[in-house]
Structures are given as C-alpha cells and as structure tokens.
Amino acid sequence: MLLGRQLTNKEKDVLCRAFDMAEIAYQGLYRKSGEPFITHPIEVAKIIASLKLDADSIVAALLHDAIEDSEGRVTYEMIEKNFGKEIAQIVDGVTKVSRINAPVGNIEQKKKLETIQKMLFAMAEDIRVIFVKLADRLHNMRTIDFVEEEEKKRYKAMETLEVYAPIAHKLGINVIKSELEDLSFKVLHYDEYQKIKQLVAQKKVEREERLKSYIQQLQTAFQEHNIDALVEGRYKHYYSIWKKMIQKGKDFNELYDLMGLRAIVSDVTTCYTAVGVVHNLWVPLPGRFKDYIAAPKSNGYRSIHTTVITQFGEPLEIQIRDKQMHEEAEYGLIAHWAYKSGEGIVDIKQKWILRLAEWRKELSQGYASLEDLKKELQMSEVFVLTPKGEIIHLPYGATPIDFAYAIHTEIGHHFAGAKVNGKIVPIDYQLNNGDVVEIIVNKSSPGPSLDWLRYAKSPRTKAKIKRFFKEKEREQLIERGKDVLRRVAKKLNISIEELLQKPEIKKYLTAHQIDEEEFITRLGDKTITQDELMLIVGFKEQPKKKVTKAKKKSPASLVIVDGLESLETLFAKCCNPIPGDKIVGVASKRGIVIHRSNCQNVVGLGPDRKFPALWRSDVTAQFGVLVKMELDKKERVPELLSKTMERKIEVKNFKFEAIGDDFVIISLSVIVKSLDELEQIMDYFKSSPGVRKVVRG
C-alpha cells in the first residue's frame, strides 16, 4: 500500500529494487537540512504517487538524481538494464532539464521564454519527465528554508515563480501550480506573505462558519432537486490574493472572492441543471457567468463559474463541474494521462503534447524549424518595455499598434510608426519578450485607419479603433441632422434651439425614449425624414407648388434633341443620364424624356418614339448619380465615408441596401458634372480596402 493505493506484486518488486539502487546512488550524501539525501527522492516519489501516476513514474522519481549525483555509482545503462528504456529516458530527461539554469527577472524575459521552450522540448521525449521535474521542484521549495545562501534561495524562488509555475499552469496542474506560487511568494516577499497570512487567519473562524452555512444551504437545495453533488468550500491561496491586490490596486478588505464554493456533480447535463438551482437559491450577479464547459480555457480547463449575492449581501463565486472535469482542473494533463486506457480519448492537451513529440522527430530530420516550435509553445503574453524601462504586458502576437494604444488611446490614434530596439519596424511587426518599443507620433494625423484592425491583436486595441470610427460617424450624422433641423426651422421662421424646445418634439422624445442627440442622429441617417419632422411639429406645406415642374425639367440649353435646342425636356430617374453618356430622347405623356442610350426602358421602344439627342458642349450643371458598392464587412463603412469627405466627393445621401454575414451593399448618391468625373470617383472607390465591386445605379 502506497498513499492509499493498492500495489501489485510486480509493482512492489520493481519499487523495492529501485529503492535499493537509490540507496547505492545517494550513499554518503546529505541535504542542507542534515538529512540523508535519499529523503528527497523518497518525498518526490510520494508526490508522484499522490498524483496517482504509474509505478514507472514512481521509480523514475526515486532515481531522478541518480545519474547526476551518484559519482558514477549509478549510470544510464544500469537503469536501462534493470528497469527498461522508458524509465531510463525519464531519468535522463529530468537530468537534462535540471542542468538548465533559467535566466530570471525582468531584464531577460526573452531568454526566460526560450528556456521554458527548451525545457518543454527536453520533456517531450516522455510526458512523465514534466511530472517528475515538477514534483522535484515542489519538494525542493518545501525545504527551501534550509538553503543558507540568500542569493541562491531567491534565485530558486524566482525561477520557480517565473518558469516552473507557468509550466504547471500551462499543463493545468493546479495543485502544484498554487503551492509553487505560495512557496516562492514566501521567499521573495516574506513581509507581504506574513501580512496576508495574518489577515486571512484573523477572519478564518468567521469565514469558515459562513462557508459551512452556504455549503449546507446549497447541499439541501440540491437534495430537493434530486441532484447528487459534493459541495465543498475553497479558499484563494496567498499569492493569488497578493497578486489581485497589486493588479486591482485594492485593499485586502475590498476583495470579495477570498472564498467560494465548488459543486462536483455526476455529468455535464447535471452541471447546467445545478446552475438553475444555484440561481434560484441566490441572486446571480450580472456579467459574472462564465461557461468554460462550452468554451474551455487554452490549457483544457472546463467548469461553470457563476457569482451570486447571498442573503448576507456578499458576492460568492460558485464553480460547478463533473468528476472528470474536477480531476482535470486539479491535476490537468496528469489526470488525463493517468486515466487513459488503451488508445484513450485524445483531447486538446494530449494533442499538444503529441504535436510536441512529432516536432522533436521532425526537427531531428530537418523537416521543421525551431520557429515552428516556438510558436506552438509561446506563453499567452509578451512583456515589452518602454524607452524608460516600464514593462507593458500585451497578448502574444501583439504589434506596435497594440503597444501604442496600451500606452494611451491618443498615442494610438496618432500612431505614425514605431522603433523596436532602435530600428524602425513595419506596422505588422510581432513584438517579442524584452523588446524596447518607441512610438512615433503624428499630432496632425486625422486619426486611425480601419486597416489597423488587421494588425491589432489585442481586443482592447480593436475596441478603441472601432469606438473612434463610431464616434466619427456619429459626428457626421449629427451634422447632417442639424442641416435638416436648419431647413425646417427656416420654414417655421424660428431658430434650431426654439424648434428643439417645441412641446411636440419633447413629447416625441419621451414617447420613443431617446435623447436630443439621438433624435438629431436619426435625422442625419434619415431614420426620421424631413417630412416626418414637419408632421411631428404640425407644419403643413402651403399649396403653392406650381413651380415644381420647372424643378423637374432640365434647362432647355443642356441637350439638343433632333437638332432642336429649345425643346423642354425631363431627365429619366431610371438611368440618371449625365454629360458624357450617350443619350436619346423618348416621347412620353410628360413630354421628351432624356434616357441613356443603353437604358433597359429604351431598348425595346420603336423608332417612332425615340429621337437622337446630344449634350451641349458648354454644360456646367451638376447631376446626382447613384453608385452601389459591395464591401466585405460593415465596419469599413465609416472609413469609406471619411475618405469620401477627405477627397471632397459631394454625397447627397447614402443608405445600406443589404447586409449579409460577410458583406454589405451601400448606395451613395454622388453629385458630379460629367461621366469622366463619375468614373474617377468609381475608380477611387474600387481601389479602397475591402471594396469588392462598384457599379453605377
């Protein structure tokens, strides 16, 4: 029996032989504590056994220092001969990893990352190398107080915090990760550790009583709904409390999630049923529900998290998961590896390790590069520096655009370029750990381009760029809305301010639950038309519209129909002819209507209704023409409109005609003097980013 685990006779035999070899290997060696050295591999073996790993892993734990520390009394060949190649390779892998001295601290972040990659690469030969090395480091940290040299002690603690804890986190091994962090925290920040330990202890009794009450309430609620669940309390470990205080800038008493509940149920379906029971018992806190079952974390973690407000008025986080999820949450890859049978189910974590092993073979055969490996193993963040040495944390893959916006939104908006380590880099340059980044700012820049969204990796950066264009578009719509108000106010012989104060408009705002700015914006985007506004204020146009024909008719001098210059003509709305178009006059009840020669409404007409027509050479009038465009996404619309204004293209109005999942069709009514001018505008639109098609309406 080993830590409550029943061993077979074969396992007992191999463990006894491993212990005998360990005694030979570590004979005469002592630890800093004064204990025989063999106590260390025995404790490492106990940790491995507590993680429910196989007998081979326990044997490797007993012998993990044998090759390096036995002064030749035990060799790789001896281990292979007595215990087989697999165990020998695990011991050899742990030995190689132990020889890597990781650079730590903020100065060499890039080298630190490379070290983690080297370690994982060395461990790829056999997954169990990772497990044994983490257990080895865990016991060393448990006994770190016996190390007399303060500098060495601090180095080991920093290496643990910056290298080994992240590896444990990457593999989802929470039980090891949390303890490694707390043990390192105690060495590196002793006073803060003791302070938090005391603060936790002060309220421990009260907190435990409160937690017992919550557990009883939830257990009872589950029983009433026939849900078989293990409900237990959980406490935040010291390092995570301290880190949260630093990151959030909060006092200990302001932290509300120092304790929580965990409900372990039978299966996935019951997880979701249990959520309903929890939310029926306590009021859920909006925005604090996270479903990591539907969308697991990158290290494979699955669970449902919800935060509720209890009867004592305090927030309480509750985690809900099934038994398998719980094992994986605590032991990560170890749980999955330990319980796989035969082929087993290959999940995201196994695929990652298998891919790592494949790359090891590919690298040895020259089929893959170390760069490919680095991309796969990159941690989720990069650490880059300002010229003054301030560390900025960014998502992996971040570019200079992300860095600029992380410094300040306005610096991002006026980004004009970047220098990395003293050299100018392109906008899509991928930042690396330790890079020193300097942003070049153009204060006269009108603002960002929507193209930047392609290069931004941080969700916060993308949000800031999108917000800029939404606000810019809104400003344009407000100006158009004010133009509508100005026209109506003029008809009523009052000011815009007086118009907006009219009781009819106030009543409209209240009825539609919108403010004045939103009302003006809707006038700008034609959600509310000028005619509707006039109806709202009760204004009726006087029936003096006898001159309207003159508005519809074109001046006689614009076209020559059948050799006659003085004929009164109309321009067809179906094809909107402009100077430069080939045209034809068509006889209708309204008189002679000018169409484009290729207009569909003209093609089938007989020669008795069509008359040859030409444009006069001195035409200077302006014409409205419809231009339709298909864009790859609606987010490009504000930029397109902005560029249209910058180029001083006069747009009468625009509207969305159709919106799909991956496209949007917009129609612009542009004002031009000739076909040449229209074609230049259409060519300009065709060259704009994201524009798939441009046609004349």
C-alpha positions in Angstrom: 0.0 0.0 0.0 1.4 3.4 -1.0 -0.6 6.6 -0.1 -3.8 4.6 -0.1 -3.0 2.9 -3.4 -3.0 -0.9 -3.7 0.1 -2.1 -5.5 0.5 -5.3 -7.4 3.3 -7.8 -6.5 5.1 -6.8 -9.7 4.9 -3.1 -8.8 6.1 -3.9 -5.2 9.1 -5.8 -6.6 10.2 -3.0 -9.0 9.8 -0.3 -6.3 11.9 -2.3 -3.9 14.7 -2.8 -6.5 14.5 1.0 -7.3 14.9 1.8 -3.6 17.9 -0.5 -3.3 19.5 1.3 -6.3 18.7 4.7 -4.9 20.4 3.8 -1.6 23.5 2.9 -3.6 23.3 6.1 -5.7 22.8 8.5 -2.8 25.0 6.7 -0.2 27.0 9.2 1.9 25.2 12.2 0.5 23.3 14.7 2.8 20.9 17.6 2.2 21.3 21.1 3.6 18.9 20.2 6.3 21.3 17.5 7.6 19.0 14.6 6.5 20.3 11.8 4.3 20.0 12.8 0.6 17.7 9.8 -0.1 14.9 11.5 1.8 14.5 13.9 -1.1 13.8 11.3 -3.9 11.5 9.4 -1.5 9.4 12.6 -0.9 9.4 13.2 -4.7 8.2 9.7 -5.2 5.4 10.3 -2.6 4.3 13.4 -4.5 4.2 11.4 -7.8 2.2 8.6 -6.0 -0.3 11.1 -4.6 -0.9 12.3 -8.2 -2.0 8.7 -9.0 0.7 8.2 -11.6 2.0 4.8 -12.6 4.8 2.7 -11.0 7.3 3.6 -13.7 6.9 7.3 -12.7 7.4 6.5 -9.0 10.6 4.5 -9.9 11.9 7.4 -12.1 11.2 9.8 -9.1 13.3 7.6 -6.8 16.2 7.6 -9.3 15.8 11.2 -10.8 19.0 12.5 -9.3 20.9 9.2 -9.5 22.8 9.8 -12.8 23.9 13.3 -11.8 24.7 12.9 -8.1 26.0 9.3 -7.6 29.5 10.0 -8.9 29.3 7.1 -11.4 27.8 4.5 -8.9 24.6 4.5 -11.0 24.6 5.1 -14.7 22.0 5.5 -17.5 23.0 2.0 -18.8 22.4 0.4 -15.3 18.9 2.0 -15.0 18.0 0.8 -18.5 19.3 -2.7 -17.9 17.4 -3.0 -14.5 14.2 -1.1 -15.3 13.9 -0.7 -19.0 14.5 2.1 -21.6 11.3 4.1 -20.7 12.4 4.7 -17.0 16.0 5.4 -18.1 14.7 8.0 -20.6 12.6 9.7 -17.9 15.5 9.9 -15.5 17.8 11.2 -18.3 15.2 13.8 -19.3 14.9 15.1 -15.7 18.7 15.3 -15.5 18.9 17.4 -18.7 16.2 19.8 -17.5 17.9 20.2 -14.1 21.1 21.4 -15.9 19.3 24.3 -17.5 19.8 27.5 -15.4 16.9 29.7 -16.3 17.5 33.5 -16.6 15.0 35.2 -14.3 13.9 38.7 -13.6 12.5 41.4 -15.9 15.8 42.1 -17.8 15.9 38.8 -19.8 12.3 38.0 -20.3 13.0 36.8 -23.9 15.7 34.3 -22.6 13.4 33.1 -19.9 10.7 32.3 -22.5 13.3 30.5 -24.6 14.3 28.5 -21.5 10.8 27.3 -20.9 10.7 26.2 -24.6 14.0 24.3 -24.1 12.6 22.6 -21.0 9.4 21.6 -22.6 11.3 20.4 -25.6 13.5 18.3 -23.4 10.4 16.9 -21.7 8.8 16.0 -25.0 10.5 12.6 -25.1 8.1 11.4 -22.4 5.3 13.4 -20.7 6.3 11.9 -17.3 9.6 13.9 -17.4 7.4 17.0 -16.8 5.6 15.4 -13.9 8.8 14.2 -12.1 10.5 17.5 -12.6 7.6 19.5 -11.2 7.4 17.1 -8.2 11.2 17.5 -7.7 10.9 21.3 -7.7 7.9 21.2 -5.4 9.8 19.3 -2.7 12.9 21.5 -3.1 10.7 24.5 -2.5 9.1 22.9 0.6 12.5 22.6 2.1 14.0 25.9 0.7 14.4 27.4 4.2 17.4 25.1 4.7 19.3 26.9 1.9 21.6 29.3 3.7 22.8 31.5 0.8 20.1 34.2 0.5 21.0 34.9 -3.2 20.7 31.2 -4.2 17.4 30.9 -2.3 16.0 33.9 -4.0 17.1 32.7 -7.4 15.4 29.3 -6.9 12.2 31.0 -5.8 12.2 33.4 -8.8 13.0 30.5 -11.2 10.1 28.6 -9.7 7.7 31.5 -9.9 8.7 32.6 -13.4 9.4 29.2 -15.1 8.0 26.1 -13.2 4.7 27.6 -12.0 3.9 28.8 -15.6 4.7 25.3 -16.9 2.3 23.8 -14.3 -0.3 26.3 -15.3 0.2 25.6 -19.0 -0.5 21.9 -18.3 -3.4 22.7 -16.0 -1.8 21.1 -12.9 -3.4 23.5 -10.4 -2.5 21.6 -7.2 1.2 22.0 -8.0 1.0 25.5 -9.5 -0.7 27.0 -6.5 1.7 25.6 -4.0 4.8 26.5 -6.1 3.5 30.1 -6.2 2.9 30.4 -2.5 6.2 28.9 -1.6 8.0 31.3 -4.0 6.0 34.2 -2.7 7.1 33.4 0.9 10.8 33.7 -0.1 10.6 36.7 -2.4 8.1 38.8 -0.5 8.3 37.5 3.1 6.7 40.5 4.8 3.8 40.7 2.4 3.4 36.9 2.7 3.2 37.1 6.5 0.8 40.1 6.4 -1.6 38.3 4.1 -1.3 35.1 6.2 -2.3 37.1 9.3 -5.2 38.9 7.6 -6.5 35.5 6.4 -6.1 34.0 9.8 -7.9 36.9 11.6 -11.2 36.2 9.8 -10.7 32.5 9.4 -13.2 31.3 12.0 -15.9 33.8 10.9 -15.3 32.8 7.2 -15.4 29.1 7.9 -18.7 29.4 9.8 -20.2 31.5 6.9 -18.9 28.9 4.4 -20.4 26.0 6.3 -23.8 27.8 6.2 -23.5 28.2 2.4 -22.5 24.6 1.9 -25.5 23.4 4.0 -27.9 25.6 2.1 -26.7 24.5 -1.4 -26.5 20.8 -0.4 -30.1 21.0 0.8 -31.2 22.7 -2.4 -29.5 20.1 -4.5 -31.1 17.2 -2.5 -34.6 18.8 -3.0 -33.9 18.6 -6.8 -32.5 15.1 -6.6 -29.0 16.2 -7.6 -26.2 14.1 -6.2 -23.4 16.6 -5.6 -20.3 17.0 -3.4 -20.3 20.7 -2.2 -17.1 21.9 -0.7 -15.5 25.3 0.2 -12.4 26.7 -1.4 -10.1 29.4 -0.4 -7.8 31.7 -2.6 -4.1 31.0 -2.0 -1.9 33.7 -0.6 0.0 34.5 -3.8 -3.2 35.0 -5.8 -4.6 37.3 -3.1 -1.5 39.4 -3.2 -1.4 39.5 -7.0 -5.0 40.6 -7.1 -4.4 43.3 -4.6 -1.5 44.6 -6.7 -3.2 44.4 -10.0 -6.5 45.8 -8.9 -5.0 48.3 -6.5 -7.3 47.1 -3.8 -7.1 46.7 0.0 -7.5 43.2 1.5 -10.9 44.1 2.9 -12.1 45.1 -0.6 -11.6 41.6 -2.0 -14.8 39.7 -2.1 -13.8 36.4 -3.7 -11.4 35.1 -1.0 -13.7 32.1 -0.5 -16.1 30.3 -2.7 -18.0 27.0 -3.3 -17.4 24.2 -5.6 -20.1 21.7 -6.6 -19.0 18.4 -8.1 -21.8 16.6 -9.9 -22.2 13.4 -11.9 -22.2 14.6 -15.5 -22.3 17.6 -17.9 -26.1 17.7 -18.1 -26.4 18.0 -14.3 -23.8 20.9 -14.4 -26.4 23.0 -16.2 -29.3 21.8 -14.1 -27.2 22.7 -11.0 -26.8 26.3 -12.3 -30.5 26.7 -12.3 -30.7 25.5 -8.6 -27.9 28.0 -7.6 -29.6 30.9 -9.3 -32.9 30.0 -7.7 -31.3 30.0 -4.3 -29.3 33.2 -4.6 -29.5 36.2 -6.9 -26.9 35.9 -9.8 -24.6 38.9 -10.3 -25.0 40.2 -13.9 -22.0 39.7 -16.2 -20.3 37.2 -13.8 -21.4 33.9 -15.5 -18.6 32.0 -17.4 -19.2 28.8 -19.2 -15.8 27.1 -19.6 -17.5 23.8 -20.5 -18.8 25.2 -23.8 -15.6 27.1 -24.3 -12.7 25.5 -22.4 -9.6 27.6 -21.5 -6.4 27.1 -23.5 -5.0 24.6 -21.0 -8.1 22.5 -21.2 -9.8 23.7 -18.0 -13.6 23.1 -18.0 -16.1 24.3 -15.4 -19.0 26.7 -15.0 -18.4 29.8 -12.9 -21.2 32.0 -11.5 -21.1 34.7 -8.9 -24.2 35.3 -6.7 -25.3 37.6 -4.0 -26.0 35.7 -0.8 -28.5 36.5 2.0 -25.7 38.3 3.8 -25.3 40.7 0.8 -21.9 39.4 -0.1 -20.8 38.1 -3.5 -20.0 34.4 -3.6 -18.4 32.6 -6.6 -19.5 29.0 -7.2 -17.8 26.6 -9.6 -19.8 23.7 -11.0 -18.2 20.7 -12.7 -18.4 17.0 -13.1 -16.0 14.5 -11.5 -13.8 14.2 -14.6 -13.6 17.9 -15.0 -12.6 18.3 -11.3 -9.8 15.8 -11.7 -8.5 17.6 -14.8 -8.9 21.0 -13.0 -6.7 19.9 -10.1 -4.3 17.6 -11.9 -4.5 18.8 -15.6 -2.6 16.7 -18.0 -1.6 14.3 -15.3 -5.3 13.4 -14.7 -5.8 12.8 -18.4 -2.6 10.8 -18.8 -3.1 8.7 -15.7 -6.7 7.6 -16.5 -6.4 7.0 -20.2 -6.9 3.4 -21.2 -5.6 1.9 -24.5 -5.9 4.4 -27.2 -7.9 6.7 -24.9 -9.7 10.0 -25.8 -7.3 12.5 -27.3 -8.2 15.9 -26.0 -6.7 19.4 -26.6 -3.9 18.8 -24.0 -2.9 15.4 -25.4 -2.8 16.7 -29.0 -0.5 19.5 -27.8 2.0 17.0 -26.3 1.7 14.6 -29.2 2.4 17.5 -31.6 5.4 18.4 -29.5 6.7 14.9 -29.8 6.1 14.9 -33.6 8.1 18.1 -33.9 11.0 16.5 -32.0 11.2 13.9 -34.7 10.7 16.4 -37.5 13.5 18.7 -36.1 16.0 15.8 -35.9 15.2 15.0 -39.6 15.3 18.7 -40.6 11.6 19.0 -41.7 10.6 21.7 -39.2 12.2 24.7 -37.7 12.6 25.9 -34.1 10.5 28.9 -35.0 7.5 26.5 -35.6 8.1 25.0 -32.1 8.4 28.5 -30.5 5.0 29.5 -32.0 3.4 26.4 -30.5 4.9 26.9 -27.1 4.6 30.6 -26.7 3.0 31.8 -23.4 -0.2 33.8 -23.7 1.5 37.2 -23.1 4.6 39.1 -24.1 6.4 41.6 -22.0 7.8 44.6 -23.8 9.5 47.8 -22.5 9.0 51.5 -23.0 12.2 53.5 -23.5 12.0 54.4 -19.8 12.0 50.7 -18.8 8.3 50.4 -17.9 7.0 46.9 -18.6 3.9 46.6 -20.7 2.0 43.3 -20.8 0.4 42.5 -24.2 -1.2 39.5 -25.8 1.0 37.1 -27.7 1.3 38.2 -31.3 0.9 41.9 -30.4 2.2 44.5 -32.8 3.4 48.2 -32.4 -0.3 49.3 -32.8 -1.2 47.3 -29.6 1.7 48.8 -27.7 0.7 52.4 -28.8 -2.9 52.0 -27.6 -1.7 50.3 -24.4 0.3 53.4 -23.5 -2.5 55.9 -24.2 -5.5 56.0 -26.5 -4.5 59.3 -28.1 -1.0 57.9 -28.8 -2.7 55.0 -30.6 -4.9 57.4 -32.6 -1.9 59.4 -33.8 0.4 56.4 -34.4 2.8 57.1 -37.3 5.3 54.3 -36.9 7.5 52.5 -34.4 11.1 51.8 -33.5 11.9 48.4 -31.9 15.3 48.1 -30.3 16.3 51.3 -32.1 15.2 50.2 -35.6 12.1 51.2 -37.5 9.7 48.3 -37.9 6.6 47.7 -40.1 3.1 48.0 -38.5 2.6 44.2 -38.6 5.9 43.5 -36.7 5.3 40.9 -34.0 6.7 42.0 -30.6 8.9 39.7 -28.6 9.7 39.5 -24.9 12.2 42.1 -23.9 11.7 44.4 -27.0 12.2 48.1 -26.3 9.5 49.9 -28.2 9.3 53.6 -29.1 6.2 55.0 -30.8 6.5 57.8 -33.5 3.5 60.1 -33.1 2.0 62.4 -35.7 -0.1 65.0 -33.9 -1.6 66.4 -37.1 -2.9 62.9 -38.1 -6.7 62.8 -38.6 -6.8 59.5 -36.7 -6.6 55.8 -37.2 -7.3 53.8 -40.3 -9.7 50.8 -40.2 -6.9 48.9 -41.8 -5.2 48.9 -38.4 -7.8 46.4 -37.2 -6.0 43.8 -39.4 -2.8 44.3 -37.4 -4.1 44.7 -33.9 -4.1 41.5 -31.8 -5.4 43.0 -28.5 -9.2 43.1 -28.1 -8.8 46.4 -26.2 -6.9 47.9 -29.2 -9.6 46.8 -31.6 -12.3 48.2 -29.4 -10.6 51.6 -29.2 -10.2 51.8 -33.0 -13.9 50.8 -33.6 -15.1 53.3 -31.0 -13.2 56.1 -32.8 -15.0 55.4 -36.1 -18.4 55.0 -34.4 -17.9 58.4 -32.8 -16.6 59.9 -36.0 -19.6 58.5 -38.0 -21.9 59.8 -35.3 -20.5 63.3 -35.6 -21.1 63.3 -39.3 -24.7 62.1 -38.8 -25.3 64.8 -36.2 -24.1 67.5 -38.7 -26.5 66.1 -41.3 -29.3 66.1 -38.7 -28.6 69.7 -37.9 -28.9 70.6 -41.6 -32.4 69.0 -41.6 -33.3 71.0 -38.4 -32.0 74.2 -40.0 -34.2 73.8 -43.1 -37.3 73.0 -41.1 -36.6 75.9 -38.6 -36.2 78.2 -41.5 -39.7 77.2 -42.9 -41.1 77.9 -39.4 -39.2 81.2 -39.1 -37.6 80.1 -35.8 -34.1 79.1 -34.6 -32.9 75.4 -34.2 -32.9 75.8 -30.4 -36.6 77.0 -30.4 -37.5 74.1 -32.7 -36.0 71.5 -30.4 -37.8 73.1 -27.4 -41.3 72.7 -29.1 -43.6 70.6 -26.9 -44.4 68.3 -29.9 -40.7 67.3 -30.2 -40.3 66.9 -26.4 -43.4 64.6 -26.5 -41.8 62.6 -29.3 -38.5 62.1 -27.4 -40.4 60.9 -24.3 -42.6 58.5 -26.3 -39.6 57.0 -28.1 -37.3 57.0 -25.1 -34.5 58.9 -26.8 -32.5 62.0 -26.0 -32.0 65.1 -28.2 -28.6 63.9 -29.6 -30.1 60.5 -30.7 -33.0 62.4 -32.3 -30.6 64.6 -34.3 -28.6 61.5 -35.3 -31.7 59.8 -36.6 -32.5 62.8 -38.7 -28.9 62.6 -40.1 -29.2 58.9 -41.1 -32.8 59.5 -42.4 -34.4 57.2 -39.9 -36.6 60.3 -39.3 -37.1 62.2 -42.6 -37.6 65.9 -43.1 -41.2 65.3 -44.0 -41.8 63.3 -40.8 -40.2 66.0 -38.7 -42.6 68.6 -40.3 -45.5 66.3 -39.4 -44.2 65.9 -35.8 -44.2 69.7 -35.3 -47.6 70.0 -37.1 -46.3 72.1 -40.1 -48.2 71.8 -43.3 -46.7 73.0 -46.6 -48.7 75.7 -48.4 -50.2 74.5 -51.7 -48.0 76.8 -53.8 -46.2 74.1 -55.7 -47.0 75.2 -59.2 -43.3 75.8 -60.0 -42.4 72.2 -59.3 -42.4 71.3 -63.0 -39.5 73.7 -63.5 -37.5 71.9 -60.8 -38.1 68.5 -62.5 -37.4 69.8 -66.0 -33.9 70.3 -67.2 -32.9 73.7 -68.7 -33.5 73.5 -72.5 -29.9 74.5 -73.2 -28.4 71.3 -71.7 -29.3 69.0 -74.6 -30.1 69.2 -78.3 -32.9 66.8 -79.3 -33.2 66.0 -83.0 -31.3 69.2 -83.9 -33.6 71.4 -81.8 -32.0 73.4 -78.9 -35.1 74.9 -77.3 -37.2 71.8 -76.5 -38.3 71.4 -72.9 -37.1 68.1 -71.6 -37.0 65.9 -68.5 -34.2 63.6 -67.2 -35.2 60.0 -66.6 -34.8 58.8 -63.0 -34.4 55.2 -64.0 -30.9 55.7 -65.5 -29.9 59.2 -64.4 -28.0 60.4 -67.6 -25.1 62.8 -67.1 -22.9 64.7 -69.6 -20.6 62.2 -71.4 -23.3 59.5 -71.5 -24.7 58.6 -74.9 -28.3 59.8 -74.7 -31.7 59.5 -76.5 -34.9 61.5 -76.3 -38.1 59.5 -75.7 -41.6 60.8 -76.4 -43.9 60.3 -73.4 -47.1 61.8 -71.9 -44.9 64.1 -69.9 -43.0 65.3 -72.9 -39.5 64.4 -74.1 -37.6 62.4 -71.5 -33.8 62.0 -71.8 -32.5 58.5 -71.2 -29.1 56.9 -71.5 -29.0 55.0 -74.9 -28.4 51.6 -73.2 -31.3 52.1 -70.6 -33.4 49.0 -70.3 -36.6 51.1 -70.6 -35.5 52.4 -74.0 -34.1 49.3 -75.7 -37.5 47.8 -76.8 -39.1 51.0 -78.0 -39.9 51.6 -81.7 -38.1 54.3 -83.7 -41.2 56.5 -83.8 -40.8 57.2 -80.1 -37.0 57.8 -80.0 -35.2 60.9 -81.1 -31.5 61.4 -81.4 -30.1 63.6 -78.6 -26.7 65.2 -77.8 -25.2 67.1 -74.9 -24.3 70.8 -75.4 -20.6 71.4 -75.2 -20.9 74.1 -72.5 -22.9 72.2 -69.9 -21.8 73.2 -66.3 -24.8 71.8 -64.3 -24.4 69.2 -61.5 -26.2 65.9 -61.5 -27.0 63.3 -58.8 -25.8 59.7 -59.7 -26.4 56.5 -57.7 -23.2 54.4 -57.1 -23.6 51.0 -55.5 -20.8 49.2 -53.7 -20.2 45.8 -52.1 -17.9 45.8 -49.1 -16.5 42.8 -47.3 -17.8 44.0 -43.9 -19.9 46.8 -42.4 -17.0 48.0 -40.2 -15.4 49.6 -43.3 -18.4 51.9 -44.0 -17.2 54.7 -41.6 -13.7 54.7 -43.1 -15.2 54.8 -46.6 -17.4 57.7 -45.8 -14.5 59.5 -44.1 -12.3 59.1 -47.2 -15.1 60.3 -49.4 -15.3 63.5 -47.4 -11.5 63.9 -47.4 -11.5 63.6 -51.2 -14.3 66.2 -51.2 -16.7 64.0 -53.1 -20.1 65.5 -52.6 -22.6 62.9 -51.3 -26.3 63.8 -51.3 -27.3 60.7 -49.2 -26.3 57.1 -48.5 -28.1 54.0 -47.3 -27.5 50.4 -46.6 -29.3 48.2 -49.2 -28.4 44.8 -47.9 -26.3 43.3 -45.1 -25.0 39.8 -45.1 -22.7 37.9 -42.7 -19.6 38.8 -44.7 -20.7 41.7 -46.9 -22.7 44.9 -47.0 -24.1 46.8 -50.0 -24.3 50.6 -49.7 -25.7 53.1 -52.1 -24.3 56.6 -52.4 -25.9 59.4 -54.3 -22.9 61.4 -55.5 -23.0 64.9 -57.2 -20.9 65.1 -60.4 -20.6 67.3 -63.5 -19.7 64.6 -66.1 -19.1 61.0 -66.8 -15.3 61.5 -66.5 -15.7 62.8 -63.0 -18.0 59.8 -62.1 -15.6 57.3 -63.5 -12.7 58.8 -61.5 -14.8 58.6 -58.3 -15.7 54.9 -59.1 -12.1 54.1 -59.7 -11.2 55.6 -56.4 -13.8 53.5 -54.6 -12.6 50.4 -56.4 -9.1 50.9 -55.0 -10.3 51.3 -51.4 -9.7 48.4 -48.9 -12.5 45.9 -48.7 -14.4 47.1 -51.7 -15.3 44.1 -53.8 -17.5 45.7 -56.5 -18.5 49.2 -57.7 -21.4 49.7 -60.1 -23.5 52.6 -61.3 -27.1 52.5 -60.2 
